[in-house]
Amino acid sequence: MAKLEAKLGMIVDSVGQFFSGKDQLPWCDSDIIAGCEREVAEAGKQSSDELLKECLLRLSWALVHSKRPQDVQRGIAMLEGSLPGTDDPVQQREKLYLLAIGHYRSGDYSRSRDLVERCLMIAPDWRQAVTLKKTIEDKITKDGVIGLGIAATAAGLIAGGIAAAVSRRR
């Protein structure tokens, strides 16, 4: 139990770094995921539907913040499966946000941006979502600049090759 509490403390520190303006999203390791899975199993044995939903949301959080792609995909699938039956706007906001995190981790930045924008439609001033949107947009911009650099380099190489071939013919 103390080990799980220490891990949760690390998560809280990661979340604090996230809010400090750094573009670093918190990560979650397999010990936390295993603890959340145990919580879900225990909650499933009890009669409280609300407790089970809370435990499943915590597990989804842990999965989309995992460094393992298969965990992230599992978290995305859980959230997508539970979103249609969610009527509470706060729960919708949370699930949309976590889905945006999952798609960001998967490299699907446009889907992530769409989801975070839906989240911001529910809560326009929610700082977590605003920060995530900026992180996504920065990543898209960075990737675009890198792509332009690669394209320019390729064009330069092609032009250089053509110039070399033309000068050999003379």
Rosetta blueprint (number, residue, H / E / L):
1 M L
2 A H
3 K H
4 L H
5 E H
6 A H
7 K H
8 L H
9 G H
10 M H
11 I H
12 V H
13 D H
14 S H
15 V H
16 G H
17 Q H
18 F H
19 F H
20 S L
21 G L
22 K L
23 D L
24 Q L
25 L L
26 P L
27 W L
28 C E
29 D L
30 S H
31 D H
32 I H
33 I H
34 A H
35 G H
36 C H
37 E H
38 R H
39 E H
40 V H
41 A H
42 E H
43 A H
44 G H
45 K H
46 Q L
47 S L
48 S L
49 D H
50 E H
51 L H
52 L H
53 K H
54 E H
55 C H
56 L H
57 L H
58 R H
59 L H
60 S H
61 W H
62 A H
63 L H
64 V H
65 H L
66 S E
67 K L
68 R L
69 P H
70 Q H
71 D H
72 V H
73 Q H
74 R H
75 G H
76 I H
77 A H
78 M H
79 L H
80 E H
81 G H
82 S H
83 L H
84 P H
85 G H
86 T L
87 D L
88 D L
89 P H
90 V H
91 Q H
92 Q H
93 R H
94 E H
95 K H
96 L H
97 Y H
98 L H
99 L H
100 A H
101 I H
102 G H
103 H H
104 Y H
105 R H
106 S L
107 G L
108 D L
109 Y H
110 S H
111 R H
112 S H
113 R H
114 D H
115 L H
116 V H
117 E H
118 R H
119 C H
120 L H
121 M H
122 I H
123 A L
124 P L
125 D L
126 W L
127 R H
128 Q H
129 A H
130 V H
131 T H
132 L H
133 K H
134 K H
135 T H
136 I H
137 E H
138 D H
139 K H
140 I H
141 T H
142 K H
143 D H
144 G H
145 V H
146 I H
147 G H
148 L H
149 G H
150 I H
151 A H
152 A H
153 T H
154 A H
155 A H
156 G H
157 L H
158 I H
159 A H
160 G H
161 G H
162 I H
163 A H
164 A H
165 A H
166 V H
167 S H
168 R H
169 R H
170 R L
